[in-house]
Amino acid sequence: MPSEPRPGTDLAPDRPIPSATEVRLRVRYNECDPMGLAHHASYPPWLEIARTELLRSCGISYAHLEQAGVFLVITRLAINYKAPARYDNEIVIGVSVTGGGRARIDHSYEVWLDANDGRGKSTLLATAESTLACVGADKRPRPLPQWLTPQAHTG
């Protein structure tokens, strides 16, 4: 794990950052409505977990990014709900880098039910897209670190 960066310095990952990853979670009781269905507001945090784990897979946490004065703010988030997740379901959240630019990065997501029936991802629950803009500690736009640009992610 990298040492604590100084503000204004760029971090360098200790391995390539992949273009996609998956995380598994279990729907918790507090994420559900009285009918036992995952509330629509539960999905954005699940997407964030997948996105931050994608970053962590190269050896850098979001906390380290912030300590270096690099912040990623959501400028767009769209979620299409297809089927409900229920309390205690195991779900798989997939995230992929789909594009971006000098100061932004785009992601797409799929949220799947894993019914533990041997099929793995058995029911597509939701799809989503997000755009994150890069800003500095002064809250003004700044370029993404070179290693974090969409072109630097490995397939």
Secondary structure, DSSP 8 states (H G I E B T S, - for coil): ------TT-----SS--BSEEEEEEE--GGGB-TTSBB-GGGHHHHHHHHHHHHHHTTT--HHHHHHTTEEEEEEEEEEEE-S--BTT-EEEEEEEEEEE-SSEEEEEEEEEEE-SSSSSEEEEEEEEEEEEEEEETTSSB----GGGSGGGSB-
